[in-house]
Amino acid sequence: MANRSNQLVVQQAKAALDQMKYEVAQELGIQLQPGYNGNLATRDAGSIGGNITRKLVQIAEQQLQGYKR
């Protein structure tokens, strides 16, 4: 059975992902407070998460362009 936790594989990536979260929220015009954002609309949270995923995929694609087997 797969482990479906939200634990980071690389713990040092947490700060970079947090920074990306705030940058994406700002780009979308969504106000995030440091810490818990329980008042955040589900739609806004989904927009932030979707845009983070999109950016991470773009970064990975750029890195793979230079990779040759």
N, C-alpha and C positions, 0 to 999 in steps of 0.2 A: 504494500500500500504506500502511495506517495506521501511525502511529508509536505503539507500545504500550509506551512507557517509563513509569516511575513518577516522572518529573520533574514538579515542580510548575510550574504555569503562572505563579502569583504566588509568587515566592520568599519574600516576607514572611509568607506563610501558614504556613510550616514551624513556627514557634514555637507558633502557635495550635493546629495539628493535633497537635503533640507533647503539649501541655497537655491537649487533649481525649482523647488516647490514655490518659494516666495517670488522668484523671478517670473515664473509662468503665471502665477496669480496676479501679479502686477500687470503683466502684458494683457491679461483678460479683464482687468479692471475689477478684480475681486479682492476685497480687503481681508487679509489674514492677520490674526494676532499671534504673537509668540505663544507657544503652548497649545492648549486644547481649543479647538474651534467647533464646539458642539452646535453652535448656532448657524453653521454653514449649510446652505441648501444642498441637497443631494445632487442637484443638477450642476451646481458650481463645483462641488468636490469631484464629480465625474469629469467635468471639463478640465480641471487641473490635472487629474490623473491621466486622462487621455492625451493631453498635450505633453506631459512628461514622457509618457511611453513613446509618442511620436518622435520627440527629440532624442531619446535614447536609441531608438531604432536608426535614426539618421546618423548618429555618432558611430554606431556599430557598422553601418553600411560604409561610411567613409573610411573607417579603419580596415575593413575587409577589402576595399578596393586595392590597397597596396599589398595584400596578402596573396602570394602565389604558391601553388603546390608543386 
